[in-house]
Amino acid sequence: MNTSMERARVGLASARTRHGLTETKLRELLPGERAYKVSDGGNGLYVVVSPSGSRSFRYDYRLSGRRETLTIGRHEPVARHAQRSHLAYGMDVTLEEARLLLARARVDVSSGRSPARAKVEQRSEGADAMNFGRWAKRYFEFKSDAKSGAERLAESTLALRRSIYDRILAGPFGKLNLDEIKPVALGELLDRVKTERGPGPAVHARELVLQVYRFANGKGVDIANPAEALARKAYATFVPRERNLNRHEIKTLLDGLEMTGTAPTLRLAVRFLLLTGVRKGEFIGATWAEVDWERTQWLIPAERMKAGKPHTVYLAEQALDILTTLRTCFPSSNFLHPSRYESAEPISQATLNRTIAASVDRINKDRTPSQELFLPVSVHDLRRTFSSRLNDALFPEALVEACLAHQKKDQVAAAYNHARLSGPRRVLMQVWADMLDCWMRGESAREVIVLGKTKIDAAAHDAEGMNL
């Protein structure tokens, strides 16, 4: 088609629409080699006819001195139109609907708002409405809300799941729609996580995907849950980690403990458990009658010991200081640490674990998404820590085991047996307390350990009954 004929076609179209477009006139607009515009009678609305024959309504305006163009929508013939309850930019619209949207756009412009920018934001929100990242955010908001009642998760659990999302799921899945995450893709990711990070992170990642989809299902989204197609046991049967803390983790835990809002005496009780290595039940039921201040020792009766035999705990200076504070705080109670509400009763079985959990929560609260979470710690993990760190320092295993009230026949029969001697055990308990002090100052405990071994040998030779 030559240029003169093209101009004639555009001129004819303009002549036909000088007094405004109609549905009939729109249907009569034929495509040319190039796109051309036809005005809707001077109201600002015009239609662009593309070479392919499609017709779209547009509106030009100026805002803050800058020219912008809003594409209102593609023309939809009356014959295909059905009654709508909502109109939005970008829809297929009739001429009448295009004029309604034009009126809305003109109001926006007169108010200083950009309808073209609003259209882009609307489209973005529509795309985000179904993506995994948006639903994960809603899931975390719901699970952290006090109004969620029994559905609310503990802060430590939420922190762990947020970390799993940020470190493992946000990158590959955060911007994908829920229907775009297939079991095969999720399985490949979990396999890679298991190989590179271990089974624990893989299990938690699968669990979080499972829960986010279930949350979306509960809000009326009809979508298949890809995690349900993957067996949990294919990645790991998750068993809570039995922890023993290294020197840096000990400092982190105890520093976090000091920043919690729990009772100061409970914080001291946790430190006392770490200092003595006793079991939770042995401390909870402890009474002042069992403490021998003169001999600086604590005799736990047989009925409270796992092995059914009485056990003597030799008290380091640091442990004695804690007991002195507890006695000052609870002068009328028989228990080392009574219940909060009844001095004649000991603290509950769950209190100390809750205290440690509060410390872990406080630690994780200050960590960034790129940092690994500080994993949960139980009261019994303090006992494991006592054993592991002293054994790592190469103190005689039989001596460490005796301090923990562990008895093994092969150790009892050992020729070099510190375990039955009170002197070496007393020294070891003080050395352990001094090691903890070094670590809390951020220092090495090497010199304390070397000197302690010398003292233990001396105490063994000084003991009565040595057959030399």
C-alpha positions, 0 to 999 in steps of 0.5 A: 500500500503506497503512502498516499493511499495510507493517508487517505485511509487515515483521513477517511477514518478521522472524518468518520469519527469527527463527532466521536467514535461509535461501536460501528465506526470502530468495527469499520477501522481497517488496519494499515501498514503502520499503526494509526490513531483516531480520536474520540471527538476531542475528549482525550480518548483515542484508539490506536489501530495496529497493523494486525487489526487490534484496536486499543484505547489510549489517553495522553496527559501531562503530569509534573511537566512530563507526558505520559500515556495510559493504555486503557484497554483493548477494544472488545465488540459489544457482541462479546461483552458481558456485564462486569462488576469491576473495571480496571485498566488493561481489560478488554473493554467496550467503547462505553467502558473505555469512556468510564475508565477515561473519566477515572483517569482524568480525575486521577490526573487532576489529583496529581496521581498517575493512572499509568503508574497505578496500572503497573502497580495493579498488575504487579499486585495481581501477579504477587497475590498468588506467589509463594513469597507473598503467601509465606509472608502472610503465613509468618504474620498469622503465626506470630499474631497473638490473636491467632491463639493456639495457632501461634508459634513460639518465637524460636520456631518462627525464627527457625522457619524464617531463616529456612525461608530466607536461606533456602526457599526465597531464592528459587521459589519466592517469586514463583506462583503457587501453581508453578512450584511442582513436586519435581522441582521441590524434590530437586531442591530438597535433594540438593539441600540434603547433600550440601547442608544436611538432612535437618535443613531439608526436612525443615524446608519441606515442612515450611512449604507444606505449611505455607500451602496448607495456609493458602488452602485454608484461605480458599486457594484451590491449589495442589500442595507439592510437599505432600507428594514428597515423603518426609522420610526421604530426606530424614526422620528428624530427631532433635539434636543432642547438643554439647556446646563448644566454648563459644556457644557457652559464652553465647548462651550465657550472654543471651541468658543475661539479656532475657526478662526471666527471674535473675535466680532462674538465670543463676540456676541455669549457671549452677546446672552447668557448673555442677553437671547434675541432672535437672531433677537432682537440682529441682528437688534439692534442699538446703539440708543436703548442702554442707557449707563447711565441707563445701559439698552437696550430698544428693540422696539415693532416692533422687539419683538415677542409679539409686546411690547417693552422690556427692557434688563438690562445690567450686567457689563459683557454685558456692556464690550462686548458692549463697545468693539463692539462700539470700533470695529464698530464706524461708524455703527448704528448696534451693529454688522454690516455686514462684507461687509457693515457697514450700514447693520446688520449681516445675519441671518445665521452668528451667527449659523455658528459661534456656529457651528464652535465652535462645530466642533472645540470641536469635532475635539479634541475628540477621537472616544471613546468620545461622540460627542458634539451635535449641538447647535443653537442660540435659545438654548442659550436662553433655557439655560438662562431659564433652568439654572436660573429656576434650581437655583430656582429663581422666575419663573415669574422673569425669564420669565419677563427677557425673555419677556414671559408673562403668565396671571397666573404669572402676577397675582401672589401675589409675583410678581417680574416680573414687578419690574426693580430692581429685574430683574436688579439684576438677570441679574448681578447674571446670568453673575456672574454665567457664570463667575464661571462656566468658571473658573470651579467653583460652582456658589452656593454662587453667587446664594444664595447672588443673591437671597438676593439681589433680595429680597432687590431690591424688597422691595426697589422698589417704589410703594411697598404696604407693 
